Amino acid sequence: MARWNERHNSGNCGRRVYVVAYACHPRQGSEAGAGWAWIEALSSLFPVTVMTRPTNDTDLESAVRASGADIVVQRVGYPKLHRALGRLGSYPRYFFWMLQCRRALRSAFRAGHVGLIHHVTFASDWLPTPAVGVGARYIWGPVGGSTSAPRSLVRRLTLRGRIAERVRTITSTVSRVILVRRTIRGASLCIALNDDSKATLLRAGARRVVTRPNAVIEFAERDRSSTYAGVGHRDGRPTAAYVGRLVEWKGLSLAIEALARPEMADWRLIVAGSGPSAGLFSQLAQRLGCADRVDFLGHVPRSDVASILSSSDAFVFPSFHDSAPWAVAEAAAFGLPVICFPLGGGSTLAGSLARLIDLTNPVESIASHLRAVTERRDERRPTSDWTRSSLLYDLEMIYGEVQR
């Protein structure tokens, strides 16, 4: 860090860290929230210019002014073609945006403004970065996406779900070989969201890789008073919570099947989230006879998720391949035991609170872990691994690695 600061402050006072953050918002979670949290932390170390997409609000600019930090927001527009792509064009739109971003980075580099580029979001290890070929050194990540669901889990999906998983695997594998290999090998340092992605990056020829999930969870965000306060123990039953999108590969059907077992008749499940598979999961609960104990709340504002977690006994997250699920970090911040697979980033974010699901018999394993919660009644031990202060400490270490 000292060597970077010496170089930065001697003769290059106009040079800044340029952060590529396609998703960036101060009041959202997951990818957009990570973009803002990492930019805010970096700004306490260096002057920062954030390159992000245009939106219909100015919340980011307002947050920058309120922070008082040396952050410049540069909105990089889409080419005119993006309007014709519609809702189905999210990935093509992102690729076109990166081309525009690369032009802007090259211009800034030629003008002598770029000291280092850090591509923070989107967090995918099979999509390239506009930092390649600009001429400046760059850090890539945190990135994820290398986790694949084992066949035993894929077989539990519908035909449509199995096809989607196959397409995802083929597309991401081909992209890493054709589009992303140069990105990986050219980066001064890569940040992986989990150990699966770290192994993939090293195999692809990365110079240096560190593992750091992108989650940033603050105690101040845990406001327990909301519309959903006490929802977990409304009828005195032990309660498990799930927070996330309702898509097949999230594995919610496994949790519903576990709840339908005779020995789980006292348990309730609260489901906060929306998505294309909501009807599929609801029908499953009806068919298995446990619909009266599964509450589908639909989309819940992030500010209210804390109330649901604070009044629940366990968090179930049987996702097949999430890279860094923020909901798990939030549950761990409340000290909830997190029931998840040893796949992707769920167990990393849960840490000592992870209760790993047996891949050979996941339904029985989920039920067993939930029964253990009521039998032991463990004292909650909230984790503080993913706070802003821990991120700042990790960034100091990461940027120190780049100077070696």
C-alpha positions in Angstrom: 0.0 0.0 0.0 2.8 2.4 0.8 4.4 2.0 -2.6 1.1 2.6 -4.3 0.5 5.7 -2.3 4.0 7.0 -3.0 3.6 6.5 -6.8 0.1 7.9 -6.7 1.1 11.0 -4.9 4.4 11.8 -6.7 4.0 13.3 -10.1 0.7 11.5 -10.9 -1.7 13.5 -8.8 -4.3 13.4 -11.5 -4.4 9.6 -11.7 -7.3 7.7 -10.1 -8.6 4.2 -9.6 -11.3 3.6 -12.3 -13.9 1.2 -11.0 -16.1 -0.6 -13.6 -19.4 -1.2 -11.9 -22.3 -1.9 -14.3 -24.5 -2.6 -11.3 -24.2 0.0 -8.6 -26.8 1.4 -6.2 -26.5 2.6 -2.6 -29.9 1.2 -1.5 -30.0 -2.2 -3.0 -28.5 -5.6 -2.1 -26.7 -8.3 -4.0 -24.8 -7.1 -7.2 -25.8 -3.5 -7.2 -25.3 -3.1 -3.4 -21.8 -4.7 -3.8 -20.9 -2.2 -6.4 -21.6 0.8 -4.1 -20.1 -0.9 -1.0 -16.8 -1.6 -2.8 -16.6 1.9 -4.3 -17.3 3.5 -1.0 -14.6 1.4 0.7 -12.1 2.1 -2.1 -12.7 5.8 -1.9 -11.3 5.9 1.6 -8.0 4.7 0.1 -7.8 6.4 -3.3 -9.6 8.9 -5.5 -12.2 6.9 -7.5 -14.0 7.3 -10.7 -16.9 4.9 -11.1 -18.0 3.9 -14.6 -21.6 2.7 -14.5 -24.7 2.5 -16.6 -27.3 5.2 -17.0 -30.5 4.9 -14.9 -33.6 6.8 -14.3 -32.6 8.0 -10.8 -29.8 9.9 -9.2 -29.5 7.9 -6.0 -25.8 7.1 -6.7 -24.9 10.8 -7.2 -26.8 11.7 -4.0 -25.0 9.0 -2.0 -21.6 10.3 -3.4 -22.4 13.8 -2.3 -23.5 12.7 1.2 -20.3 10.6 1.6 -18.0 13.6 1.0 -15.5 11.2 -0.7 -13.5 11.9 -3.8 -15.8 9.8 -6.1 -16.6 10.9 -9.7 -19.6 9.2 -11.3 -19.3 8.7 -15.0 -22.4 7.3 -16.7 -21.5 5.4 -19.8 -24.5 5.1 -22.2 -25.6 2.3 -24.3 -25.5 2.3 -28.1 -28.8 3.0 -29.7 -29.2 -0.7 -30.6 -30.0 -1.5 -26.9 -33.6 -0.4 -27.1 -34.3 -2.9 -29.8 -33.1 -5.8 -27.6 -35.9 -5.5 -25.0 -36.0 -7.5 -21.8 -34.4 -10.5 -23.4 -31.2 -8.6 -24.3 -29.6 -8.2 -20.9 -26.4 -10.0 -21.8 -26.1 -8.5 -25.3 -26.8 -5.1 -23.8 -24.0 -5.6 -21.2 -21.6 -6.6 -24.0 -22.4 -3.4 -26.0 -22.1 -1.3 -22.8 -18.6 -2.8 -22.2 -17.5 -1.7 -25.6 -18.6 1.8 -24.9 -16.9 1.6 -21.5 -13.7 0.4 -23.1 -13.6 3.4 -25.4 -14.1 5.7 -22.4 -11.3 4.0 -20.5 -8.9 4.3 -23.4 -9.6 8.0 -23.7 -9.0 8.5 -19.9 -5.8 6.4 -20.1 -4.4 8.4 -23.0 -5.2 11.6 -21.0 -3.1 10.2 -18.1 -6.0 10.0 -15.6 -6.0 6.2 -15.0 -3.8 4.8 -12.3 -5.5 1.4 -12.0 -8.7 -0.2 -13.2 -10.8 -2.4 -11.0 -13.8 -4.2 -12.5 -16.2 -4.9 -9.7 -19.6 -5.8 -11.2 -21.1 -7.9 -13.0 -19.6 -10.7 -10.9 -19.2 -13.4 -13.5 -16.0 -15.3 -14.3 -17.2 -16.1 -17.9 -17.8 -12.5 -19.0 -14.9 -10.3 -20.1 -13.9 -6.9 -18.9 -13.5 -3.6 -20.8 -10.1 -3.2 -19.0 -8.4 -5.6 -21.4 -6.3 -3.7 -23.9 -6.6 -0.3 -22.4 -3.0 -0.2 -21.3 -3.4 0.2 -17.6 -3.1 -2.5 -14.9 -6.3 -3.9 -13.7 -7.9 -6.0 -10.9 -10.8 -8.3 -11.9 -13.4 -9.2 -9.4 -14.9 -10.4 -7.3 -16.1 -12.9 -9.9 -18.0 -16.2 -9.7 -20.0 -18.6 -11.8 -17.8 -21.7 -11.9 -20.0 -23.9 -9.7 -21.9 -26.6 -11.5 -24.8 -28.6 -10.1 -24.0 -32.3 -9.8 -26.1 -34.6 -11.9 -28.0 -36.0 -8.8 -29.5 -32.5 -8.3 -30.0 -31.6 -12.0 -32.1 -34.8 -12.4 -34.6 -33.3 -9.9 -35.4 -30.4 -12.2 -38.1 -30.2 -14.8 -37.1 -30.8 -18.4 -37.0 -27.1 -19.0 -34.8 -26.7 -15.9 -32.4 -29.4 -17.1 -32.1 -27.8 -20.5 -31.4 -24.4 -18.9 -28.7 -25.9 -16.7 -27.1 -27.6 -19.7 -27.1 -24.4 -21.8 -25.6 -22.5 -18.9 -22.8 -24.9 -18.5 -21.9 -25.0 -22.2 -22.2 -21.2 -22.7 -20.1 -20.3 -19.7 -17.4 -23.0 -20.5 -17.1 -21.8 -24.1 -17.0 -18.2 -23.1 -14.2 -18.7 -20.6 -12.1 -20.4 -23.3 -12.8 -17.9 -26.1 -13.7 -14.6 -24.5 -12.3 -14.5 -21.0 -8.9 -16.3 -21.0 -7.2 -13.1 -22.0 -9.0 -11.2 -19.2 -7.9 -13.8 -16.7 -4.2 -13.9 -17.7 -3.9 -10.1 -18.1 -5.2 -9.2 -14.7 -2.7 -8.1 -12.1 -4.9 -9.9 -9.6 -8.2 -11.7 -9.7 -10.7 -11.8 -6.8 -12.8 -14.9 -6.6 -16.2 -15.1 -4.9 -15.6 -18.6 -3.7 -13.1 -21.5 -3.9 -14.8 -23.0 -7.0 -14.1 -19.9 -9.0 -10.6 -19.6 -7.5 -9.7 -23.0 -8.8 -11.1 -22.2 -12.3 -9.1 -19.0 -12.5 -5.9 -20.7 -11.5 -6.4 -23.4 -14.1 -7.0 -20.7 -16.7 -3.6 -19.1 -16.0 -4.4 -16.3 -13.5 -1.3 -14.7 -12.0 -2.7 -14.2 -8.5 -6.1 -15.0 -7.1 -7.6 -14.2 -3.7 -11.0 -15.2 -2.4 -13.3 -12.6 -1.1 -17.2 -12.7 -1.3 -18.7 -9.4 -2.4 -21.3 -9.2 0.5 -21.3 -6.2 2.9 -23.7 -6.5 5.7 -24.0 -3.9 8.4 -25.6 -4.2 11.8 -27.4 -0.9 11.1 -29.3 -2.6 8.3 -31.0 -5.0 10.8 -34.1 -3.0 11.5 -36.5 -5.5 13.1 -39.5 -3.3 13.2 -41.5 -3.6 10.0 -44.7 -5.0 8.5 -43.1 -8.5 8.9 -41.9 -8.2 12.5 -42.7 -11.4 14.3 -44.0 -13.2 11.2 -41.7 -16.2 12.1 -43.4 -17.1 15.3 -46.9 -16.0 14.5 -48.5 -19.3 15.6 -45.7 -20.6 17.9 -44.2 -23.1 15.4 -40.5 -23.3 14.7 -39.9 -21.5 11.5 -37.4 -21.7 8.6 -36.9 -18.9 6.2 -35.9 -18.7 2.6 -35.1 -15.4 0.8 -34.2 -15.3 -2.9 -35.5 -15.6 -6.4 -38.0 -18.3 -7.1 -36.2 -20.2 -9.9 -35.8 -24.0 -10.1 -32.1 -24.2 -9.5 -32.5 -22.4 -6.1 -33.7 -25.8 -4.8 -36.7 -24.6 -2.9 -38.6 -27.7 -3.9 -36.2 -29.7 -1.7 -37.0 -27.6 1.4 -40.8 -28.0 0.7 -40.4 -31.8 0.4 -38.5 -31.8 3.7 -41.3 -29.8 5.4 -43.9 -32.3 4.1 -42.3 -35.2 6.0 -44.4 -36.5 8.9 -41.7 -35.7 11.5 -41.7 -32.0 10.3 -45.4 -31.3 11.0 -44.5 -28.6 13.6 -42.4 -26.6 11.2 -43.4 -23.6 9.0 -41.5 -22.2 6.0 -41.6 -18.5 5.1 -40.6 -17.8 1.4 -39.7 -14.2 0.6 -39.1 -13.7 -3.1 -40.6 -13.8 -6.6 -39.8 -15.5 -9.8 -40.9 -17.6 -12.7 -41.1 -20.8 -10.6 -43.4 -19.4 -7.9 -46.3 -21.3 -9.2 -44.3 -24.6 -9.5 -43.3 -24.3 -5.8 -46.8 -23.4 -4.7 -48.3 -26.3 -6.5 -45.7 -28.7 -5.0 -46.7 -27.5 -1.5 -50.4 -28.1 -2.3 -49.7 -31.6 -3.7 -47.6 -32.6 -0.7 -50.2 -31.4 1.8 -48.1 -28.7 3.5 -49.4 -25.6 1.8 -50.9 -24.4 5.1 -47.4 -24.3 6.5 -45.6 -22.6 3.6 -46.1 -18.8 3.4 -45.3 -17.3 0.0 -44.8 -13.6 0.7 -43.8 -12.6 -2.8 -41.3 -9.8 -3.2 -40.3 -8.3 0.1 -38.4 -5.0 0.4 -34.8 -5.5 1.5 -35.4 -3.3 4.5 -38.0 -5.8 5.7 -35.9 -9.0 5.2 -34.3 -8.3 8.6 -37.6 -8.7 10.4 -38.2 -12.0 8.8 -34.8 -13.3 9.7 -34.8 -12.0 13.2 -38.0 -14.0 14.0 -37.0 -17.2 12.3 -35.1 -20.3 13.7 -33.2 -21.4 10.7 -32.4 -20.3 7.1 -32.7 -22.8 4.3 -30.8 -22.1 1.1 -30.5 -25.3 -1.0 -29.3 -23.5 -4.1 -27.4 -25.6 -6.6 -24.7 -23.0 -7.6 -25.0 -19.5 -6.1 -21.7 -17.8 -6.2 -22.2 -15.3 -3.3 -25.7 -15.2 -2.0 -26.2 -12.0 0.1 -29.2 -13.5 1.8 -27.0 -16.1 3.4 -24.7 -13.4 4.7 -27.7 -11.6 6.2 -28.9 -14.7 7.9 -25.5 -15.3 9.3 -25.4 -11.8 10.6 -28.4 -12.8 12.7 -26.8 -16.0 13.9 -29.2 -18.3 12.1 -28.0 -21.8 11.2 -27.8 -21.8 7.4 -28.8 -25.1 5.7 -27.0 -25.2 2.4 -25.1 -27.4 0.0 -21.3 -27.5 -0.1 -21.5 -25.8 -3.5 -20.7 -22.3 -4.5 -20.4 -19.5 -2.0 -23.2 -20.3 0.4 -21.1 -22.2 2.9 -18.3 -19.6 2.6 -20.7 -16.8 3.7 -22.3 -18.8 6.4 -18.9 -19.8 7.9 -19.3 -21.7 11.2 -23.1 -21.4 10.9 -23.2 -23.6 7.8 -25.1 -26.9 8.1 -24.2 -28.8 5.0 -26.8 -30.7 3.0 -25.8 -34.3 2.1 -25.8 -34.5 -1.7 -26.9 -38.1 -1.7 -30.1 -37.6 0.2 -30.8 -33.8 0.3 -34.4 -34.0 1.5 -33.7 -36.2 4.5 -30.6 -34.1 5.2 -32.5 -30.8 5.3 -35.2 -32.3 7.6 -32.5 -33.7 9.9 -30.7 -30.3 10.2 -34.0 -28.6 11.0 -34.9 -31.1 13.7 -31.5 -30.6 15.2 -32.3 -26.9 15.5 -35.3 -27.6 17.7 -33.5 -30.2 19.7 -30.4 -28.1 20.5 -31.8 -24.6 20.6 -28.3 -23.3 20.0 -27.6 -19.8 21.3 -27.3 -17.4 18.3 -23.8 -16.3 17.5 -24.1 -13.6 14.8 -21.1 -13.3 12.5 -19.5 -10.0 11.7 -17.3 -11.3 8.9 -18.9 -9.2 6.1 -19.0 -5.6 7.5 -17.7 -2.5 5.8 -14.7 -2.4 8.1 -13.8 -6.0 7.2 -14.1 -5.1 3.5 -11.8 -2.1 3.9 -9.3 -4.3 5.7 -9.5 -6.9 2.9 -9.1 -4.2 0.2 -5.9 -2.9 1.9 -4.5 -6.4 1.7 -5.7 -6.9 -1.9 -4.2 -3.7 -3.2 -1.0 -4.5 -1.2 -0.8 -7.8 -3.2 -0.9 -5.8 -6.5 2.1 -3.9 -5.4 4.3 -6.9 -4.8 
